[in-house]
Each structure stands twice: as C-alpha cells, then as structure tokens.
Amino acid sequence: MNEDPNSVPAKPSLENGEKKQQLSFRHVRFGLAIALVGFIFFLVGARPSLFGLDRSPVVGFIQIAVMLIGIAIICLGGYITVRRMWRGEEVSISADIGMRVVASGYVFALFSGMADVFGIGSHPLPGVPYFGVWQARGMEVSLAIIAIGFIMMMPFQKRGDSPRKKHKV
C-alpha cells in the first residue's frame, strides 16, 4: 500500500457517500513557499537596505513595482494554499466572494502604489514619482482588504460537521 506520509486520511462525505480528497501537505507547502518568495520580493521593494540594495533616500517607481509584484505573488501562493485546504469540495459562496475580495484588494493596492504613474497621485509625471503618505495608507487599507478576503476563503467547519463524537445525555 503506497500512502503519502504527508496526507490526512480521507473522511467519507455526508452528501453522496463519496470520499473526499486527501489534504496533501505537499501542495500546501508549495503554496506557502510561493507566498514566502512573494514576501521576499515585497521586502526587497519595501526595504532594499536589508539586502544591501538601497540607492535612494525615497521609495521610487522600481521599488513600488517590486513591492506590488511581491504582493501579487503572496496572493497567488495564499490562493493555492487555501484552495487546496478545501480538499476538492465545492467552494462555499463566502469563499468565492473572498477570492474576489482578495483580487479587489490587490487592484486597490496596484492603483494606490502606482497613483503617481497613473497621474492621480500627489507627485504625477513628469515629476519624480515616489511613495508618499497617502499611497502608504492606501496600501495598508488594501492589505487589510486582502487579509479579510483570505479569512473569508478559509474552510471553516459547519456546526453539524464536528469530527468529535456527540454524547447523548
């Protein structure tokens, strides 16, 4: 019998008697590794001095772009991880809405970070675009929106689906 030592045994489904897919920790680790790579990208953009790459006293266009790429990779890794936690079951409506909230939060982060480049920031082109206070606040709000979306995507158990045995009194 070839069983994966990194998987949780499948439990029978309550709806149609079929077995649920096993939770493969390999896929979860892969998603978390992608999120970690995204976090490293984000750190290179946000604090290049940690890696000996700081060349400017302000956060400029390239740093903002690297931060946004890092956030996109984090969202991708988080999506892969959370989606695999559903074990092949049909995703709930709140999880589906959560996925859209994460995507909307990223779009908000993109427009907040690149506000100067798009001409709606406090330092529009042809001036030198840099990461200002309002852009930082917009990014903070967008990261909070992304976090709320990921919380909505989590596969919480329903009250009747508790794995514990019910005791009769």
C-alpha positions in Angstrom: 0.0 0.0 0.0 1.6 3.3 -1.2 0.3 6.0 1.1 1.6 9.5 1.3 3.0 10.0 4.8 2.2 13.8 4.5 -1.5 13.4 4.0 -4.5 13.4 6.2 -6.8 10.3 5.8 -10.0 11.0 3.8 -13.3 11.0 5.6 -16.5 9.9 3.9 -18.6 12.8 2.6 -22.0 13.3 4.2 -23.8 14.2 1.0 -23.3 11.4 -1.5 -21.1 8.7 0.2 -18.0 9.5 -1.9 -14.7 10.0 -0.2 -13.2 13.5 0.0 -9.8 14.1 -1.5 -6.9 13.9 0.9 -5.2 17.0 2.1 -1.8 16.8 0.6 0.7 18.8 2.6 2.9 18.8 -0.4 0.5 21.2 -2.2 0.1 23.3 0.9 3.9 23.6 1.3 4.2 24.6 -2.4 1.6 27.4 -1.9 3.3 28.6 1.3 6.7 28.5 -0.5 5.3 30.7 -3.3 3.9 33.1 -0.6 7.4 33.2 1.1 9.1 34.0 -2.3 6.5 36.8 -2.7 7.3 38.1 0.8 11.0 38.3 -0.1 10.1 40.2 -3.3 8.0 42.5 -1.1 10.8 43.1 1.3 13.3 43.9 -1.5 10.8 46.6 -2.7 9.9 47.9 0.7 13.3 47.7 2.5 16.1 47.2 0.0 18.6 48.2 2.7 18.1 44.8 4.3 19.7 43.3 1.2 22.3 46.0 0.6 20.4 47.4 -2.4 19.4 50.9 -1.1 20.4 53.6 -3.5 17.9 56.3 -2.9 16.5 58.2 0.1 12.9 57.8 -1.2 10.9 54.9 -2.4 10.7 55.2 -6.1 8.9 53.6 -9.1 11.0 50.5 -9.3 10.7 49.8 -5.5 6.9 50.3 -5.7 6.7 47.9 -8.7 8.7 45.3 -6.9 6.5 45.6 -3.8 3.4 45.2 -6.0 4.9 42.1 -7.7 5.6 40.7 -4.3 2.1 41.3 -3.1 0.8 39.6 -6.3 3.0 36.5 -5.6 1.8 36.4 -2.0 -1.8 36.4 -3.1 -1.1 33.7 -5.6 0.6 31.5 -3.0 -2.2 32.2 -0.5 -4.8 31.2 -3.0 -3.1 27.9 -3.9 -2.8 27.1 -0.2 -6.3 28.0 0.8 -7.9 26.4 -2.3 -6.1 23.1 -1.5 -7.4 23.2 2.0 -10.9 22.7 0.6 -9.8 19.1 -0.4 -11.7 19.1 -3.7 -15.0 20.0 -2.2 -17.3 22.6 -3.7 -16.2 26.1 -2.5 -18.7 28.0 -0.4 -20.2 31.3 -1.5 -18.3 33.2 1.2 -15.0 31.6 -0.1 -15.9 32.6 -3.6 -16.6 36.1 -2.5 -13.4 36.1 -0.5 -11.4 35.3 -3.6 -13.0 38.3 -5.3 -12.2 40.4 -2.3 -8.6 39.4 -2.4 -8.4 40.3 -6.1 -10.2 43.6 -5.5 -7.8 44.4 -2.6 -4.8 43.8 -5.0 -6.3 46.1 -7.6 -6.7 48.7 -4.9 -3.1 48.2 -3.9 -2.0 48.5 -7.5 -3.7 51.8 -8.0 -2.6 53.1 -4.6 1.0 52.2 -5.3 1.1 53.5 -8.8 -1.1 56.6 -8.3 1.7 58.9 -9.4 2.4 56.9 -12.5 -1.3 56.9 -13.4 -1.5 60.7 -12.9 -3.8 60.6 -9.8 -1.2 60.9 -7.1 0.4 63.9 -5.3 3.6 63.7 -7.5 2.3 63.0 -11.0 4.6 62.6 -14.0 6.8 64.3 -15.4 8.0 64.8 -11.8 9.8 62.0 -9.9 7.1 59.6 -8.6 7.7 58.4 -5.1 5.8 56.6 -2.4 4.0 59.2 -0.3 2.0 59.1 2.9 -1.4 58.7 1.1 0.0 55.9 -1.0 1.2 54.1 2.1 -2.2 54.5 3.7 -3.9 53.2 0.5 -1.6 50.2 0.5 -2.3 49.5 4.2 -6.0 49.5 3.6 -5.6 47.3 0.6 -3.6 44.8 2.5 -6.3 44.7 5.2 -8.9 44.0 2.4 -6.7 41.2 1.1 -6.4 39.7 4.6 -10.2 39.9 5.1 -10.6 38.1 1.7 -8.3 35.3 2.8 -10.2 34.9 6.1 -13.4 34.6 4.0 -11.8 31.9 1.9 -10.9 29.6 4.8 -12.8 26.3 5.0 -14.5 26.6 8.4 -16.4 23.6 9.7 -20.2 23.8 9.9 -21.8 23.2 13.3 -23.2 19.8 12.4 -19.9 18.6 10.8 -17.9 18.3 14.0 -15.4 15.4 14.0 -16.0 14.8 17.7 -18.5 12.2 18.7 -21.7 13.5 20.1 -22.6 12.3 23.6 -26.2 11.6 24.4 -27.4 12.6 27.8 
